[in-house]
Amino acid sequence: MIKFVSAGPGDPELITVKGMKALQEADVVLYTGSLIPREVLSWCKEECFIENSADMSYEDIFDFIAEHHNKKFVRLHTGDCSLYSTTAKQIAYLKEKNIAYEVIPGVTAAFAAAASLGVEYTIPGVSQTLIISRVAGRTPNPENLEQLLSNKNSSFAFYLSIKLIDKLKKTAYNLGYKKETPCYVLERASWSDEKVYKGTIEDIGAKVKHIKGVALILFGDFLHQNPTQESHLYADKYKQESKRKSKAL
């Protein structure tokens, strides 16, 4: 059994209980290098064989899996395994070889960033849609940036795009976004050395040009956190209507 465990965004305590238990029981752990804090690996038992996959090719990973798959094996990925994790190709290999696997979900950086900022992505009357994507650079994106940003009433979280923030700015301008549209960057969201940069699409580039590592870009009017409609969940008039309907029944 291979267990794909999502380590969370950086804070070692943001791994799930299920993920933690998998690490505690593991005989072998293959983890994704510097993207995972060493503290997460402290859940492993002393005799656990721990290997870093940072310098491995897919073939190296497959050979490692083939050698150790009969043990309690954890493949430890950063964030959540469903986003930018390369698990699809690994799972295809496991299916081909009839090796059993399980995927344990986790907290992705977009949700850790929202928690750090104390913001909600879905603001009534402003945005009810969250788009998670990346700005195309050396790695292509089947959906171009114009297509993504044309959804102007959406909340955006861009992964792996900090070096392309000027492209985001130019495209937003071409589509008619206002210069004061908020744009925030979180460097190493949830890590102990997390840094938050708040600005607008006009000025954020100058504030973050020094960043070379992992960072997340949040973009859109949702960052104002100002609903333009009442939520049906707690608004008085909807509560009163609900009470009247309950009494009628």
Salt bridges, closest charged atoms under 4 A:
ASP27 OD1 - LYS45 NZ 3.01
GLU67 OE2 - HIS68 NE2 3.78
GLU102 OE2 - LYS18 NZ 2.89
ASP193 OD1 - ARG188 NE 2.97
ASP221 OD1 - HIS224 NE2 3.90
